């Protein structure tokens, strides 16, 4: 569980770690959809990508949050 991330004497929120992990997962999913040519089946691409990022962020916080 991450309480505080210390970087150069600054105390930062654990979301500094969670956001890049969620973004990487969303980017890999987006890449896979484009490689498989499934991206054209998505009706609203922007809404899908935002919701995918939010779902991955929630999963990351749940798994790494520890509570």
PDB file of N, CA, C, O and CB in Angstrom:
ATOM      1  N   UNK A   1       0.839  -1.179   0.000  1.00  0.00           N
ATOM      2  CA  UNK A   1       0.000   0.000   0.000  1.00  0.00           C
ATOM      3  C   UNK A   1       0.882   1.239   0.000  1.00  0.00           C
ATOM      4  O   UNK A   1       1.843   1.321   0.765  1.00  0.00           O
ATOM      5  CB  UNK A   1      -0.953   0.000   1.212  1.00  0.00           C
ATOM      6  N   UNK A   2       0.564   2.188  -0.842  1.00  0.00           N
ATOM      7  CA  UNK A   2       1.313   3.429  -0.897  1.00  0.00           C
ATOM      8  C   UNK A   2       0.563   4.512  -0.122  1.00  0.00           C
ATOM      9  O   UNK A   2      -0.576   4.843  -0.451  1.00  0.00           O
ATOM     10  CB  UNK A   2       1.548   3.862  -2.362  1.00  0.00           C
ATOM     11  N   UNK A   3       1.202   5.056   0.896  1.00  0.00           N
ATOM     12  CA  UNK A   3       0.608   6.170   1.615  1.00  0.00           C
ATOM     13  C   UNK A   3       1.040   7.485   0.981  1.00  0.00           C
ATOM     14  O   UNK A   3       0.212   8.321   0.617  1.00  0.00           O
ATOM     15  CB  UNK A   3       1.001   6.131   3.101  1.00  0.00           C
ATOM     16  N   UNK A   4       2.352   7.649   0.858  1.00  0.00           N
ATOM     17  CA  UNK A   4       2.926   8.867   0.308  1.00  0.00           C
ATOM     18  C   UNK A   4       4.130   8.467  -0.532  1.00  0.00           C
ATOM     19  O   UNK A   4       4.890   7.576  -0.154  1.00  0.00           O
ATOM     20  CB  UNK A   4       3.325   9.881   1.439  1.00  0.00           C
ATOM     21  N   UNK A   5       4.301   9.123  -1.666  1.00  0.00           N
ATOM     22  CA  UNK A   5       5.475   8.905  -2.503  1.00  0.00           C
ATOM     23  C   UNK A   5       6.415  10.085  -2.282  1.00  0.00           C
ATOM     24  O   UNK A   5       6.034  11.236  -2.494  1.00  0.00           O
ATOM     25  CB  UNK A   5       5.086   8.753  -4.025  1.00  0.00           C
ATOM     26  N   UNK A   6       7.634   9.798  -1.860  1.00  0.00           N
ATOM     27  CA  UNK A   6       8.611  10.855  -1.596  1.00  0.00           C
ATOM     28  C   UNK A   6       9.558  10.920  -2.781  1.00  0.00           C
ATOM     29  O   UNK A   6      10.191   9.928  -3.143  1.00  0.00           O
ATOM     30  CB  UNK A   6       9.393  10.599  -0.260  1.00  0.00           C
ATOM     31  N   UNK A   7       9.648  12.100  -3.380  1.00  0.00           N
ATOM     32  CA  UNK A   7      10.513  12.304  -4.548  1.00  0.00           C
ATOM     33  C   UNK A   7      11.281  13.604  -4.342  1.00  0.00           C
ATOM     34  O   UNK A   7      10.712  14.691  -4.435  1.00  0.00           O
ATOM     35  CB  UNK A   7       9.680  12.343  -5.886  1.00  0.00           C
ATOM     36  N   UNK A   8      12.564  13.487  -4.066  1.00  0.00           N
ATOM     37  CA  UNK A   8      13.399  14.674  -3.888  1.00  0.00           C
ATOM     38  C   UNK A   8      12.977  15.525  -2.701  1.00  0.00           C
ATOM     39  O   UNK A   8      13.102  16.749  -2.746  1.00  0.00           O
ATOM     40  CB  UNK A   8      13.370  15.510  -5.135  1.00  0.00           C
ATOM     41  N   UNK A   9      12.484  14.909  -1.655  1.00  0.00           N
ATOM     42  CA  UNK A   9      12.056  15.650  -0.485  1.00  0.00           C
ATOM     43  C   UNK A   9      10.614  16.130  -0.541  1.00  0.00           C
ATOM     44  O   UNK A   9      10.108  16.684   0.436  1.00  0.00           O
ATOM     45  CB  UNK A   9      12.944  16.808  -0.293  1.00  0.00           C
ATOM     46  N   UNK A  10       9.948  15.925  -1.667  1.00  0.00           N
ATOM     47  CA  UNK A  10       8.545  16.301  -1.809  1.00  0.00           C
ATOM     48  C   UNK A  10       7.658  15.097  -1.555  1.00  0.00           C
ATOM     49  O   UNK A  10       7.922  14.001  -2.050  1.00  0.00           O
ATOM     50  CB  UNK A  10       8.272  16.886  -3.205  1.00  0.00           C
ATOM     51  N   UNK A  11       6.624  15.307  -0.794  1.00  0.00           N
ATOM     52  CA  UNK A  11       5.658  14.236  -0.557  1.00  0.00           C
ATOM     53  C   UNK A  11       4.515  14.388  -1.557  1.00  0.00           C
ATOM     54  O   UNK A  11       3.835  15.414  -1.599  1.00  0.00           O
ATOM     55  CB  UNK A  11       5.124  14.265   0.917  1.00  0.00           C
ATOM     56  N   UNK A  12       4.323  13.349  -2.356  1.00  0.00           N
ATOM     57  CA  UNK A  12       3.319  13.379  -3.414  1.00  0.00           C
ATOM     58  C   UNK A  12       2.249  12.327  -3.156  1.00  0.00           C
ATOM     59  O   UNK A  12       2.457  11.377  -2.402  1.00  0.00           O
ATOM     60  CB  UNK A  12       3.970  13.155  -4.788  1.00  0.00           C
ATOM     61  N   UNK A  13       1.133  12.513  -3.781  1.00  0.00           N
ATOM     62  CA  UNK A  13       0.023  11.576  -3.674  1.00  0.00           C
ATOM     63  C   UNK A  13       0.385  10.260  -4.350  1.00  0.00           C
ATOM     64  O   UNK A  13       1.180  10.251  -5.290  1.00  0.00           O
ATOM     65  CB  UNK A  13      -1.255  12.169  -4.297  1.00  0.00           C
ATOM     66  N   UNK A  14      -0.187   9.145  -3.886  1.00  0.00           N
ATOM     67  CA  UNK A  14       0.064   7.861  -4.554  1.00  0.00           C
ATOM     68  C   UNK A  14      -0.503   7.817  -5.972  1.00  0.00           C
ATOM     69  O   UNK A  14      -0.136   6.945  -6.759  1.00  0.00           O
ATOM     70  CB  UNK A  14      -0.530   6.728  -3.736  1.00  0.00           C
ATOM     71  N   UNK A  15      -1.388   8.748  -6.297  1.00  0.00           N
ATOM     72  CA  UNK A  15      -1.917   8.787  -7.664  1.00  0.00           C
ATOM     73  C   UNK A  15      -0.829   9.091  -8.687  1.00  0.00           C
ATOM     74  O   UNK A  15      -1.010   8.846  -9.879  1.00  0.00           O
ATOM     75  CB  UNK A  15      -3.025   9.826  -7.769  1.00  0.00           C
ATOM     76  N   UNK A  16       0.300   9.624  -8.226  1.00  0.00           N
ATOM     77  CA  UNK A  16       1.444   9.855  -9.115  1.00  0.00           C
ATOM     78  C   UNK A  16       1.940   8.531  -9.674  1.00  0.00           C
ATOM     79  O   UNK A  16       2.465   8.490 -10.787  1.00  0.00           O
ATOM     80  CB  UNK A  16       2.586  10.587  -8.370  1.00  0.00           C
ATOM     81  N   UNK A  17       1.784   7.459  -8.927  1.00  0.00           N
ATOM     82  CA  UNK A  17       2.165   6.125  -9.394  1.00  0.00           C
ATOM     83  C   UNK A  17       0.999   5.466 -10.127  1.00  0.00           C
ATOM     84  O   UNK A  17       1.203   4.808 -11.147  1.00  0.00           O
ATOM     85  CB  UNK A  17       2.620   5.244  -8.209  1.00  0.00           C
ATOM     86  N   UNK A  18      -0.218   5.636  -9.620  1.00  0.00           N
ATOM     87  CA  UNK A  18      -1.379   4.952 -10.178  1.00  0.00           C
ATOM     88  C   UNK A  18      -1.739   5.445 -11.581  1.00  0.00           C
ATOM     89  O   UNK A  18      -2.101   4.641 -12.440  1.00  0.00           O
ATOM     90  CB  UNK A  18      -2.564   5.130  -9.260  1.00  0.00           C
ATOM     91  N   UNK A  19      -1.644   6.747 -11.822  1.00  0.00           N
ATOM     92  CA  UNK A  19      -2.022   7.292 -13.128  1.00  0.00           C
ATOM     93  C   UNK A  19      -1.191   6.730 -14.277  1.00  0.00           C
ATOM     94  O   UNK A  19      -1.770   6.299 -15.274  1.00  0.00           O
ATOM     95  CB  UNK A  19      -1.894   8.792 -13.108  1.00  0.00           C
ATOM     96  N   UNK A  20       0.157   6.713 -14.187  1.00  0.00           N
ATOM     97  CA  UNK A  20       0.920   6.149 -15.307  1.00  0.00           C
ATOM     98  C   UNK A  20       0.649   4.666 -15.551  1.00  0.00           C
ATOM     99  O   UNK A  20       0.658   4.214 -16.696  1.00  0.00           O
ATOM    100  CB  UNK A  20       2.387   6.345 -15.063  1.00  0.00           C
ATOM    101  N   UNK A  21       0.409   3.909 -14.481  1.00  0.00           N
ATOM    102  CA  UNK A  21       0.107   2.489 -14.649  1.00  0.00           C
ATOM    103  C   UNK A  21      -1.207   2.331 -15.406  1.00  0.00           C
ATOM    104  O   UNK A  21      -1.294   1.532 -16.339  1.00  0.00           O
ATOM    105  CB  UNK A  21       0.036   1.773 -13.275  1.00  0.00           C
ATOM    106  N   UNK A  22      -2.225   3.085 -15.010  1.00  0.00           N
ATOM    107  CA  UNK A  22      -3.523   3.018 -15.679  1.00  0.00           C
ATOM    108  C   UNK A  22      -3.417   3.510 -17.124  1.00  0.00           C
ATOM    109  O   UNK A  22      -4.048   2.949 -18.020  1.00  0.00           O
ATOM    110  CB  UNK A  22      -4.565   3.848 -14.909  1.00  0.00           C
ATOM    111  N   UNK A  23      -2.628   4.544 -17.346  1.00  0.00           N
ATOM    112  CA  UNK A  23      -2.455   5.062 -18.703  1.00  0.00           C
ATOM    113  C   UNK A  23      -1.752   4.042 -19.592  1.00  0.00           C
ATOM    114  O   UNK A  23      -2.115   3.876 -20.756  1.00  0.00           O
ATOM    115  CB  UNK A  23      -1.660   6.373 -18.678  1.00  0.00           C
ATOM    116  N   UNK A  24      -0.757   3.365 -19.051  1.00  0.00           N
ATOM    117  CA  UNK A  24      -0.043   2.346 -19.821  1.00  0.00           C
ATOM    118  C   UNK A  24      -0.965   1.188 -20.183  1.00  0.00           C
ATOM    119  O   UNK A  24      -0.934   0.699 -21.313  1.00  0.00           O
ATOM    120  CB  UNK A  24       1.166   1.828 -19.032  1.00  0.00           C
ATOM    121  N   UNK A  25      -1.784   0.747 -19.232  1.00  0.00           N
ATOM    122  CA  UNK A  25      -2.737  -0.331 -19.524  1.00  0.00           C
ATOM    123  C   UNK A  25      -3.753   0.094 -20.585  1.00  0.00           C
ATOM    124  O   UNK A  25      -4.076  -0.683 -21.483  1.00  0.00           O
ATOM    125  CB  UNK A  25      -3.469  -0.758 -18.242  1.00  0.00           C
ATOM    126  N   UNK A  26      -4.247   1.309 -20.484  1.00  0.00           N
ATOM    127  CA  UNK A  26      -5.211   1.807 -21.473  1.00  0.00           C
ATOM    128  C   UNK A  26      -4.558   1.939 -22.856  1.00  0.00           C
ATOM    129  O   UNK A  26      -5.172   1.630 -23.876  1.00  0.00           O
ATOM    130  CB  UNK A  26      -5.787   3.170 -21.022  1.00  0.00           C
ATOM    131  N   UNK A  27      -3.319   2.398 -22.870  1.00  0.00           N
ATOM    132  CA  UNK A  27      -2.616   2.537 -24.149  1.00  0.00           C
ATOM    133  C   UNK A  27      -2.355   1.172 -24.792  1.00  0.00           C
ATOM    134  O   UNK A  27      -2.471   1.022 -26.008  1.00  0.00           O
ATOM    135  CB  UNK A  27      -1.289   3.286 -23.947  1.00  0.00           C
ATOM    136  N   UNK A  28      -2.006   0.185 -23.975  1.00  0.00           N
ATOM    137  CA  UNK A  28      -1.785  -1.158 -24.517  1.00  0.00           C
ATOM    138  C   UNK A  28      -3.075  -1.772 -25.039  1.00  0.00           C
ATOM    139  O   UNK A  28      -3.068  -2.460 -26.060  1.00  0.00           O
ATOM    140  CB  UNK A  28      -1.178  -2.064 -23.454  1.00  0.00           C
ATOM    141  N   UNK A  29      -4.185  -1.527 -24.343  1.00  0.00           N
ATOM    142  CA  UNK A  29      -5.480  -2.019 -24.817  1.00  0.00           C
ATOM    143  C   UNK A  29      -5.869  -1.336 -26.124  1.00  0.00           C
ATOM    144  O   UNK A  29      -6.373  -1.977 -27.046  1.00  0.00           O
ATOM    145  CB  UNK A  29      -6.568  -1.789 -23.752  1.00  0.00           C
ATOM    146  N   UNK A  30      -5.631  -0.035 -26.190  1.00  0.00           N
ATOM    147  CA  UNK A  30      -5.936   0.705 -27.420  1.00  0.00           C
ATOM    148  C   UNK A  30      -5.086   0.203 -28.589  1.00  0.00           C
ATOM    149  O   UNK A  30      -5.582   0.062 -29.707  1.00  0.00           O
ATOM    150  CB  UNK A  30      -5.704   2.214 -27.209  1.00  0.00           C
ATOM    151  N   UNK A  31      -3.822  -0.063 -28.329  1.00  0.00           N
ATOM    152  CA  UNK A  31      -2.934  -0.590 -29.369  1.00  0.00           C
ATOM    153  C   UNK A  31      -3.407  -1.959 -29.838  1.00  0.00           C
ATOM    154  O   UNK A  31      -3.405  -2.245 -31.036  1.00  0.00           O
ATOM    155  CB  UNK A  31      -1.489  -0.679 -28.853  1.00  0.00           C
ATOM    156  N   UNK A  32      -3.811  -2.803 -28.898  1.00  0.00           N
ATOM    157  CA  UNK A  32      -4.306  -4.130 -29.261  1.00  0.00           C
ATOM    158  C   UNK A  32      -5.577  -4.029 -30.103  1.00  0.00           C
ATOM    159  O   UNK A  32      -5.742  -4.773 -31.070  1.00  0.00           O
ATOM    160  CB  UNK A  32      -4.573  -4.964 -28.000  1.00  0.00           C
ATOM    161  N   UNK A  33      -6.471  -3.115 -29.741  1.00  0.00           N
ATOM    162  CA  UNK A  33      -7.697  -2.940 -30.531  1.00  0.00           C
ATOM    163  C   UNK A  33      -7.395  -2.477 -31.947  1.00  0.00           C
ATOM    164  O   UNK A  33      -8.046  -2.915 -32.896  1.00  0.00           O
ATOM    165  CB  UNK A  33      -8.626  -1.940 -29.853  1.00  0.00           C
ATOM    166  N   UNK A  34      -6.411  -1.594 -32.097  1.00  0.00           N
ATOM    167  CA  UNK A  34      -6.040  -1.130 -33.437  1.00  0.00           C
ATOM    168  C   UNK A  34      -5.338  -2.215 -34.236  1.00  0.00           C
ATOM    169  O   UNK A  34      -5.541  -2.323 -35.446  1.00  0.00           O
ATOM    170  CB  UNK A  34      -5.145   0.095 -33.342  1.00  0.00           C
ATOM    171  N   UNK A  35      -4.518  -3.017 -33.578  1.00  0.00           N
ATOM    172  CA  UNK A  35      -3.830  -4.096 -34.275  1.00  0.00           C
ATOM    173  C   UNK A  35      -4.803  -5.178 -34.747  1.00  0.00           C
ATOM    174  O   UNK A  35      -4.617  -5.769 -35.811  1.00  0.00           O
ATOM    175  CB  UNK A  35      -2.769  -4.709 -33.371  1.00  0.00           C
ATOM    176  N   UNK A  36      -5.836  -5.432 -33.951  1.00  0.00           N
ATOM    177  CA  UNK A  36      -6.823  -6.446 -34.309  1.00  0.00           C
ATOM    178  C   UNK A  36      -7.926  -5.897 -35.214  1.00  0.00           C
ATOM    179  O   UNK A  36      -8.831  -6.631 -35.612  1.00  0.00           O
ATOM    180  CB  UNK A  36      -7.437  -7.029 -33.055  1.00  0.00           C
ATOM    181  N   UNK A  37      -7.847  -4.618 -35.532  1.00  0.00           N
ATOM    182  CA  UNK A  37      -8.834  -3.931 -36.378  1.00  0.00           C
ATOM    183  C   UNK A  37     -10.231  -3.934 -35.751  1.00  0.00           C
ATOM    184  O   UNK A  37     -11.234  -4.042 -36.455  1.00  0.00           O
ATOM    185  CB  UNK A  37      -8.890  -4.589 -37.759  1.00  0.00           C
ATOM    186  N   UNK A  38     -10.284  -3.816 -34.445  1.00  0.00           N
ATOM    187  CA  UNK A  38     -11.570  -3.761 -33.746  1.00  0.00           C
ATOM    188  C   UNK A  38     -11.954  -2.345 -33.369  1.00  0.00           C
ATOM    189  O   UNK A  38     -13.039  -2.125 -32.831  1.00  0.00           O
ATOM    190  CB  UNK A  38     -11.528  -4.621 -32.504  1.00  0.00           C
ATOM    191  N   UNK A  39     -11.081  -1.374 -33.640  1.00  0.00           N
ATOM    192  CA  UNK A  39     -11.362  -0.006 -33.234  1.00  0.00           C
ATOM    193  C   UNK A  39     -12.539   0.603 -34.000  1.00  0.00           C
ATOM    194  O   UNK A  39     -13.169   1.544 -33.519  1.00  0.00           O
ATOM    195  CB  UNK A  39     -10.132   0.845 -33.427  1.00  0.00           C
ATOM    196  N   UNK A  40     -12.834   0.075 -35.181  1.00  0.00           N
ATOM    197  CA  UNK A  40     -13.950   0.620 -35.962  1.00  0.00           C
ATOM    198  C   UNK A  40     -15.309   0.151 -35.446  1.00  0.00           C
ATOM    199  O   UNK A  40     -16.341   0.672 -35.871  1.00  0.00           O
ATOM    200  CB  UNK A  40     -13.800   0.229 -37.423  1.00  0.00           C
ATOM    201  N   UNK A  41     -15.326  -0.825 -34.535  1.00  0.00           N
ATOM    202  CA  UNK A  41     -16.580  -1.303 -33.951  1.00  0.00           C
ATOM    203  C   UNK A  41     -17.030  -0.464 -32.768  1.00  0.00           C
ATOM    204  O   UNK A  41     -18.150  -0.627 -32.284  1.00  0.00           O
ATOM    205  CB  UNK A  41     -16.434  -2.740 -33.520  1.00  0.00           C
ATOM    206  N   UNK A  42     -16.172   0.433 -32.298  1.00  0.00           N
ATOM    207  CA  UNK A  42     -16.491   1.276 -31.153  1.00  0.00           C
ATOM    208  C   UNK A  42     -17.260   2.489 -31.650  1.00  0.00           C
ATOM    209  O   UNK A  42     -16.842   3.165 -32.590  1.00  0.00           O
ATOM    210  CB  UNK A  42     -15.203   1.704 -30.386  1.00  0.00           C
ATOM    211  N   UNK A  43     -18.385   2.752 -31.007  1.00  0.00           N
ATOM    212  CA  UNK A  43     -19.264   3.818 -31.480  1.00  0.00           C
ATOM    213  C   UNK A  43     -18.696   5.195 -31.153  1.00  0.00           C
ATOM    214  O   UNK A  43     -18.519   6.020 -32.050  1.00  0.00           O
ATOM    215  CB  UNK A  43     -20.654   3.669 -30.867  1.00  0.00           C
ATOM    216  N   UNK A  44     -18.411   5.449 -29.893  1.00  0.00           N
ATOM    217  CA  UNK A  44     -17.833   6.721 -29.460  1.00  0.00           C
ATOM    218  C   UNK A  44     -16.432   6.440 -28.906  1.00  0.00           C
ATOM    219  O   UNK A  44     -16.276   6.025 -27.758  1.00  0.00           O
ATOM    220  CB  UNK A  44     -18.743   7.428 -28.381  1.00  0.00           C
ATOM    221  N   UNK A  45     -15.439   6.671 -29.725  1.00  0.00           N
ATOM    222  CA  UNK A  45     -14.072   6.279 -29.377  1.00  0.00           C
ATOM    223  C   UNK A  45     -13.556   7.072 -28.177  1.00  0.00           C
ATOM    224  O   UNK A  45     -12.943   6.487 -27.284  1.00  0.00           O
ATOM    225  CB  UNK A  45     -13.139   6.481 -30.576  1.00  0.00           C
ATOM    226  N   UNK A  46     -13.783   8.365 -28.132  1.00  0.00           N
ATOM    227  CA  UNK A  46     -13.268   9.188 -27.031  1.00  0.00           C
ATOM    228  C   UNK A  46     -13.875   8.763 -25.691  1.00  0.00           C
ATOM    229  O   UNK A  46     -13.169   8.651 -24.689  1.00  0.00           O
ATOM    230  CB  UNK A  46     -13.562  10.678 -27.293  1.00  0.00           C
ATOM    231  N   UNK A  47     -15.188   8.528 -25.682  1.00  0.00           N
ATOM    232  CA  UNK A  47     -15.840   8.096 -24.446  1.00  0.00           C
ATOM    233  C   UNK A  47     -15.334   6.722 -24.022  1.00  0.00           C
ATOM    234  O   UNK A  47     -15.161   6.460 -22.832  1.00  0.00           O
ATOM    235  CB  UNK A  47     -17.367   8.068 -24.623  1.00  0.00           C
ATOM    236  N   UNK A  48     -15.102   5.865 -24.974  1.00  0.00           N
ATOM    237  CA  UNK A  48     -14.589   4.530 -24.666  1.00  0.00           C
ATOM    238  C   UNK A  48     -13.204   4.615 -24.036  1.00  0.00           C
ATOM    239  O   UNK A  48     -12.926   3.936 -23.048  1.00  0.00           O
ATOM    240  CB  UNK A  48     -14.541   3.666 -25.933  1.00  0.00           C
ATOM    241  N   UNK A  49     -12.341   5.445 -24.605  1.00  0.00           N
ATOM    242  CA  UNK A  49     -10.984   5.544 -24.091  1.00  0.00           C
ATOM    243  C   UNK A  49     -10.946   6.166 -22.698  1.00  0.00           C
ATOM    244  O   UNK A  49     -10.159   5.745 -21.850  1.00  0.00           O
ATOM    245  CB  UNK A  49     -10.128   6.354 -25.042  1.00  0.00           C
ATOM    246  N   UNK A  50     -11.784   7.156 -22.461  1.00  0.00           N
ATOM    247  CA  UNK A  50     -11.839   7.763 -21.131  1.00  0.00           C
ATOM    248  C   UNK A  50     -12.369   6.761 -20.112  1.00  0.00           C
ATOM    249  O   UNK A  50     -11.824   6.643 -19.015  1.00  0.00           O
ATOM    250  CB  UNK A  50     -12.720   9.028 -21.146  1.00  0.00           C
ATOM    251  N   UNK A  51     -13.421   6.046 -20.466  1.00  0.00           N
ATOM    252  CA  UNK A  51     -13.988   5.077 -19.532  1.00  0.00           C
ATOM    253  C   UNK A  51     -13.029   3.907 -19.303  1.00  0.00           C
ATOM    254  O   UNK A  51     -12.968   3.360 -18.202  1.00  0.00           O
ATOM    255  CB  UNK A  51     -15.336   4.563 -20.051  1.00  0.00           C
ATOM    256  N   UNK A  52     -12.290   3.526 -20.332  1.00  0.00           N
ATOM    257  CA  UNK A  52     -11.285   2.479 -20.171  1.00  0.00           C
ATOM    258  C   UNK A  52     -10.197   2.919 -19.199  1.00  0.00           C
ATOM    259  O   UNK A  52      -9.774   2.139 -18.346  1.00  0.00           O
ATOM    260  CB  UNK A  52     -10.668   2.113 -21.526  1.00  0.00           C
ATOM    261  N   UNK A  53      -9.742   4.162 -19.323  1.00  0.00           N
ATOM    262  CA  UNK A  53      -8.735   4.693 -18.409  1.00  0.00           C
ATOM    263  C   UNK A  53      -9.261   4.739 -16.976  1.00  0.00           C
ATOM    264  O   UNK A  53      -8.545   4.382 -16.040  1.00  0.00           O
ATOM    265  CB  UNK A  53      -8.296   6.092 -18.855  1.00  0.00           C
ATOM    266  N   UNK A  54     -10.500   5.172 -16.802  1.00  0.00           N
ATOM    267  CA  UNK A  54     -11.081   5.251 -15.457  1.00  0.00           C
ATOM    268  C   UNK A  54     -11.216   3.858 -14.850  1.00  0.00           C
ATOM    269  O   UNK A  54     -10.950   3.671 -13.663  1.00  0.00           O
ATOM    270  CB  UNK A  54     -12.457   5.949 -15.499  1.00  0.00           C
ATOM    271  N   UNK A  55     -11.625   2.888 -15.652  1.00  0.00           N
ATOM    272  CA  UNK A  55     -11.735   1.515 -15.147  1.00  0.00           C
ATOM    273  C   UNK A  55     -10.369   0.955 -14.761  1.00  0.00           C
ATOM    274  O   UNK A  55     -10.236   0.306 -13.724  1.00  0.00           O
ATOM    275  CB  UNK A  55     -12.392   0.610 -16.197  1.00  0.00           C
ATOM    276  N   UNK A  56      -9.361   1.200 -15.582  1.00  0.00           N
ATOM    277  CA  UNK A  56      -8.020   0.735 -15.243  1.00  0.00           C
ATOM    278  C   UNK A  56      -7.471   1.471 -14.019  1.00  0.00           C
ATOM    279  O   UNK A  56      -6.753   0.877 -13.215  1.00  0.00           O
ATOM    280  CB  UNK A  56      -7.077   0.922 -16.435  1.00  0.00           C
ATOM    281  N   UNK A  57      -7.797   2.743 -13.870  1.00  0.00           N
ATOM    282  CA  UNK A  57      -7.362   3.485 -12.691  1.00  0.00           C
ATOM    283  C   UNK A  57      -8.011   2.913 -11.438  1.00  0.00           C
ATOM    284  O   UNK A  57      -7.345   2.744 -10.416  1.00  0.00           O
ATOM    285  CB  UNK A  57      -7.700   4.980 -12.835  1.00  0.00           C
ATOM    286  N   UNK A  58      -9.297   2.617 -11.507  1.00  0.00           N
ATOM    287  CA  UNK A  58      -9.984   2.021 -10.358  1.00  0.00           C
ATOM    288  C   UNK A  58      -9.392   0.657 -10.022  1.00  0.00           C
ATOM    289  O   UNK A  58      -9.214   0.332  -8.848  1.00  0.00           O
ATOM    290  CB  UNK A  58     -11.491   1.889 -10.640  1.00  0.00           C
ATOM    291  N   UNK A  59      -9.088  -0.140 -11.035  1.00  0.00           N
ATOM    292  CA  UNK A  59      -8.481  -1.447 -10.809  1.00  0.00           C
ATOM    293  C   UNK A  59      -7.092  -1.311 -10.170  1.00  0.00           C
ATOM    294  O   UNK A  59      -6.745  -2.062  -9.259  1.00  0.00           O
ATOM    295  CB  UNK A  59      -8.382  -2.221 -12.132  1.00  0.00           C
ATOM    296  N   UNK A  60      -6.313  -0.355 -10.652  1.00  0.00           N
ATOM    297  CA  UNK A  60      -4.984  -0.125 -10.113  1.00  0.00           C
ATOM    298  C   UNK A  60      -5.038   0.309  -8.658  1.00  0.00           C
ATOM    299  O   UNK A  60      -4.275  -0.186  -7.828  1.00  0.00           O
ATOM    300  CB  UNK A  60      -4.257   0.915 -10.938  1.00  0.00           C
ATOM    301  N   UNK A  61      -5.937   1.232  -8.347  1.00  0.00           N
ATOM    302  CA  UNK A  61      -6.090   1.689  -6.970  1.00  0.00           C
ATOM    303  C   UNK A  61      -6.561   0.540  -6.086  1.00  0.00           C
ATOM    304  O   UNK A  61      -6.103   0.405  -4.951  1.00  0.00           O
ATOM    305  CB  UNK A  61      -7.079   2.870  -6.895  1.00  0.00           C
ATOM    306  N   UNK A  62      -7.454  -0.274  -6.585  1.00  0.00           N
ATOM    307  CA  UNK A  62      -7.963  -1.417  -5.816  1.00  0.00           C
ATOM    308  C   UNK A  62      -6.856  -2.439  -5.535  1.00  0.00           C
ATOM    309  O   UNK A  62      -6.718  -2.930  -4.415  1.00  0.00           O
ATOM    310  CB  UNK A  62      -9.121  -2.092  -6.573  1.00  0.00           C
ATOM    311  N   UNK A  63      -6.078  -2.745  -6.564  1.00  0.00           N
ATOM    312  CA  UNK A  63      -5.040  -3.769  -6.404  1.00  0.00           C
ATOM    313  C   UNK A  63      -3.837  -3.277  -5.616  1.00  0.00           C
ATOM    314  O   UNK A  63      -3.283  -4.021  -4.807  1.00  0.00           O
ATOM    315  CB  UNK A  63      -4.584  -4.252  -7.756  1.00  0.00           C
ATOM    316  N   UNK A  64      -3.428  -2.045  -5.838  1.00  0.00           N
ATOM    317  CA  UNK A  64      -2.242  -1.521  -5.169  1.00  0.00           C
ATOM    318  C   UNK A  64      -2.588  -0.754  -3.895  1.00  0.00           C
ATOM    319  O   UNK A  64      -1.701  -0.446  -3.099  1.00  0.00           O
ATOM    320  CB  UNK A  64      -1.469  -0.623  -6.113  1.00  0.00           C
ATOM    321  N   UNK A  65      -3.858  -0.446  -3.697  1.00  0.00           N
ATOM    322  CA  UNK A  65      -4.263   0.307  -2.514  1.00  0.00           C
ATOM    323  C   UNK A  65      -4.158  -0.492  -1.234  1.00  0.00           C
ATOM    324  O   UNK A  65      -3.764   0.044  -0.198  1.00  0.00           O
ATOM    325  CB  UNK A  65      -5.662   0.793  -2.676  1.00  0.00           C
ATOM    326  N   UNK A  66      -4.499  -1.737  -1.289  1.00  0.00           N
ATOM    327  CA  UNK A  66      -4.327  -2.617  -0.152  1.00  0.00           C
ATOM    328  C   UNK A  66      -5.358  -2.520   0.939  1.00  0.00           C
ATOM    329  O   UNK A  66      -5.184  -3.146   1.984  1.00  0.00           O
ATOM    330  CB  UNK A  66      -3.047  -2.377   0.424  1.00  0.00           C
ATOM    331  N   UNK A  67      -6.403  -1.783   0.759  1.00  0.00           N
ATOM    332  CA  UNK A  67      -7.429  -1.666   1.806  1.00  0.00           C
ATOM    333  C   UNK A  67      -8.725  -2.221   1.329  1.00  0.00           C
ATOM    334  O   UNK A  67      -9.710  -2.212   2.067  1.00  0.00           O
ATOM    335  CB  UNK A  67      -7.617  -0.223   2.238  1.00  0.00           C
TER     336      UNK A  67
END
